[in-house]
Structure formats: C-alpha cells, structure tokens
Amino acid sequence: MRTRPWPLVILALFHVLSPVVNVPLSAWLDGLSVDRYLTLLWLNEGWYGIFDALVLLPIGGAAIYLCKRWSFPIFLAVVLQTAYSNFQTWYGAPQAFPIWAFLGTALLDVALVAYFFFPKVRAVFLNPRLRWWESQPRFAVRLRARAGHPRGDSHCVIQDLSEGGAFVKATADWATGETIELTFSFFELSYRVTCRVAYRRNGKTRGYGLQFHPTAETRIALIKLTQGLELTGLRSRGAVDLKQDFTQWLKLLLTSGKGLLPDVPAPRPASPPIPLKQTEDDNSSERKAA
C-alpha cells in the first residue's frame, strides 16, 4: 500500500475529528451539556448551525485527504467560513468565547493556509503525476512475451506489470512513441494488448516502459490479472507497511525536523525519440558488419 504524505493525512484527520473536540469544548465554555448545546444550536441557528459545527470541517478534511486540484479552493472556503463563524461567536458572546480563544483559532487558520502555499505542498495538489500513492500497483514478474512490430516480431521479457503498463527487457530497437502488440500468457490465460513505447532505458540490455492501450475486454482481463497477482500474496513495488512508514516518518521529524513537507519525487526525464530513418540505417549497418 502506498501512503500519502503523513502531514496531509494528519491534517485531514485533524479536520475530520475536529467536531469531536470542538462541540464538547464549546458546550463546556457555555456551561452546558453536549446534548443541551446541540439542542440550543438547532433552535437558534437551524441547519446552518448544525452544518457549521458538525459537517464543515470534515468536508475540509476530506478535501485535503483526496488531494485533488479542487481541494485547495474547498479547504480555503472552509477555513474562511470557520474564521467568520469564530468571529461572530466572539463578537456576540465574548464571555463564552474569550479573545484568547478567538486569536488562537485565527492564528491556526493562518498557519494552515500558509502551509498549503509551500511549493512542494501545492505541487502535490496541482500535479497528478506527483501523487505517487495513486499510481497503479506494479508487480515484479518474469514473463516471456512476444512483441509485434511493423519491422518484425521479437521476443522480450516482462519484468514488472501493472493494469496500465509494463516494463520489458528487449534486444529490439524501438523508438519512443511507437506502437507494438504485446502477447504473453499467465495463469494459463493468453493476453494480447496494444502498447505505446512510453520511454526507453539504454544499457547492457535495452529496457522499455510500455503504456497499455487495451480494448474494453482486455482491460477487464488485465484488472483481473493484477487482482490475481495481489491475491497470490505478491507484493507490489513501492508497497509499504503503514505502521513502519509512520514510525520512520515521525523519527525523521523528531530527530532532524524534516518531513513536514511532502517529499516530492523528481519527474522522470523523457527519453528523446529516435527517428525511424536513423533506426533503419543503424540496422543496415549492423547487417553489413555481420
């Protein structure tokens, strides 16, 4: 399981669980029981008061946890509404909501909004490519496969596999952006899927990242395949233990002060496309040398 940045998880939980603390605290400041406080809130402010006390902050927490482009505007609206409600409470009943409590909540709201303006935090919300926890699980496998290409078929080995793509080792020379037909078998079932070469990795043995472009039927088959891999107990690449990951993060935070901002991964540099003509010339040279 891939974890979200722990600071965002904690902030989300803080907002979701805020009514559990805020309502009893407000009732205590007014000298009332919780049920009496909620009853008076309903009688005086109706649905608006109940929504403001019990629902508004959890909405902000859900927006933080989901971490989408629209999350920050929703969270900002929640913070502004909460600050306005706190101001109204302090202005209308300063004896029940003293100035120190109002200023404390106001400073907390300012700090929360400022946190989301840090570039690393903002980038996670605005750039889906940086949300590593949303990536499809990739399973380390070793499957022989056949790659169909206009210049001829070739054999390759699938080294990791996901619902949306694969990484293969191959001796064939493919250019970024080219299309191939990948055929392989697993669990006594055969799969044939159209792929686009997303990137290439040069080295002793060439490697290629393939992005699947399956039909609806093949997509369902690939989903069942990855689910089967997970049911066999095969751990996906990047899977972590939540308890261990949180412990490591907390230790890092307490010992070095790091970890308050998401550790945003650097984007993978794109491999330059190889012109088809150049590839054909290289192949001709290799045949002549042979």
N, C-alpha and C positions, 0 to 999 in steps of 0.2 A: 504494500500500500504506500502510495506517495503522499507525503504530508504537505499541507500548506505551510507558509511561513508561520512559526509559532506566535510571533507578536500579533499577527492578524487573527489567528484563532482565539487568542486570549482576549483581544478587544471585542471580537464577535460574542464570545461567551459573556463578557462583562456587560454588554448591552442587552443580550437576551435575558440574563438573570437579574438585571437591574430592578425590575418591579418587585422581585422577592425581597430586596433590601429597601427600596425607596418607599413602598407602601407602609410597611411596619414603622419605618423611621418617621414618615410624615404623620402617621397616627400617634406615635409617641410624642412628637413635638406639639401636637394639638391636644394631647392628654386624652386620647380616645382609644378604644379598642379597634382592631383592624376592621372587623365587620361593621362597626358603627361608622368608621371613617369612610368606608366604601359606600355605605348607605347614604350618608350625607353628600358624598361626592356625586352620586347618582341623582339625588333630589335637587341639588343645586346646579349641576352642570350637565346632567344627562349623559347621552352617549359620548359627547365630546370629552367630558372629564374622565370617563372610563377608558376611552381610547388613548387619551394623553397619558394616563397613569399606568396602563397595563399593556398597551399594544405598540405605542410609538417607538420606544427604544428597542424592543425586539425586532421591529422592522429594520431599524438601522443596523442591528447586529446581523440579521440575515443578509443585508446588502453587503456588509463587509465580508462575510464568510463566502458568499457566492463569487465575489471578486470579479465583477464584470465592468464594462465601460460605464454603464449607467449607475454603478454602485456609489461612486463618489457624490454625484448630484443628490441621490436619495439620502445618503448619510448626511450631507451638508444641510438638506432641508430638515432632517430630524434634529440635528444639533441646533439649528436656528429656532425651530419650534419649541424645543426643550428650554433654550435660553429665554425665550419670550415668556413661556409659562412660569419659569422660575422668577422672572422679573415681576410678573403680575402677582404672584404669590407673596413675594417680599413687599411689594408696594402696597398691596391690600391688607396684609396681615403681618407686619414686621415683628410682632411679638411672637408669632408662631414660627416664622421663618426668618431668623435673625440675619443681620447683614453679613456676618462671617460665613454663614452657610451659603448665602447667595453669591458672595465673591469667590468662595471656594469652588462652587459648581461652575461659575463663569470662567475661572482660570483653567479648570479642567477641560471645558469645552474648547477654549482657545488652543490648549496644548494638543487636543485630539485632532482638530482641524489642521494645525501646523504640521503634525506628523504626516498627514496624507499629502503634504506638498513636497516632501523629500523626493528627489528624482527616482530613487530606487523603489519607493513605495508606489509612487504614481505610475511608474513604468509597468508594474505588475498588473495594475487595473486597466491600463490603456493598451497594452500589447499582449494579445492572447498567446503569442509564441513563447513568452517568458513564464507562463503558468505551467510549470513542469508537472504539477500534480494532475493536470487534465490530459496529459498525453496517454495514449493507449498503452496498456502493458505490453512489453516486448519480452518474448521468451527465448532463451538461449537454446537453440536446437542445432542439429547437424543433419540436414536432409539433402539428398541428391535431387537435382532438378534439371529440367531441360528448358533452355531459353530460345524461343523462336524469334528470329530477326530477319529483316529483308535480305541481309547479306549472308545469311546462313544460320542454321541452328547450332547450338553449342551446349555443353554441359556446364553446370555450376553447382555450388553448394550453398544452401541457405544456412546462415549462421545465427540469425535471430529473426523472429517472426512476430508480427502483430496483426491486428484486424485490418490495419490500414496500409501495411507495407512490410518490407523485409530488407535485410542486408545480406548480400550474396558475395561469395568469392568466385571469381571467374577469370579465365585467361582471355576471353573475348575482349575486343576493344569497342566499347560503346561510348557514345557522346552524351553529355548531359542534355536531357530533353527528348532523347529518342524513346521510341515505344518498342517494347518486347512483349512476347507472350510467355509467361512462366507456367510450367507444368510440373507438378510434383504430387507425391502420394504420401498419405499419413493416416494411421488408424484404418488401413485397408480401403481408404477412400481416395479418389483422384481429384485434383483441383487444377483448374486452368483459369488464369486470371491475366488480364491486360495490365501492364505496368508502364510507368514512365520512369526513366532514369533521373532521379532527383539530384544525386551528386555522385562523384567517383572519388575513390581514395587510392592513390598510387603507392606502390611499394613493391616488395618482392613478388607478391601476388595481388593482382588488382581486386579491389572491392567496390561494390556499387550499392548505394541506397536506392531502393525501388519503392515508388509510391503506387499503390494499387488503384486501379480504375475498374472495379468489378461490376458485373451486371447485378441486378437485384437478387437473383438466385444465388450467384456466387458470394455476394456479400453476406447473405444469411448463412451460407456454408462456412465462411471464414469466421463469423461470430461464434458459431457452434464449435469450430476447431479451437479457437482461443479459450473458450469456456472449458472445453475438454482438457486442454493443457493445464488450466488452473486447477481443475478437479483432480488431476493426477498428482497434485502437490508440487508441481514445477513452479519455482519462484520466478516471478518476472524481474527483469533487470530494473534496478532502481528501487525495488521494494525494501521497505524499512520497517522495523518494529517501532510502534508508536511510543511505547514507554521508554525504550532505549534512546530513541531520537530526541524525545523531550528532555530526558536526563542530560544528554550531551549538550543540547542547546542551553539548558539552564546553567550547567557547569561553565560553558564558554562565556555566558553573560556575566556570571558572578566573578569569574577569575580574570577576564580581560575587558569586560564592558562591551564586547562585540555581540552581535545577534539581535540588536533592536531593529535593524533594518533588514529587509529580505536580502538574501544572498542571490542576487540575480545572475543567472548563468550568462556567459558571453555568447552571442549568436554565432552559429556555425558559419565560417566563411564559405561563400559559394564558390564552387569549382568552376573555372571558365569553360564554356562549351568548346568542344573540339569540332572544327569544320569537317563535314563529311568528306570533302575532296582530300583534305590532308590525311584523313584516316585511310582512304583508299590508296593514296600514294605510299603511305607507310607500309601497308600490307603488300603492295607490289614490290617494294624494296626488300622486304623480308623474304618473299618468294624467290627473288633473283639471287639473294645471298645464299639461300638454301640450295 
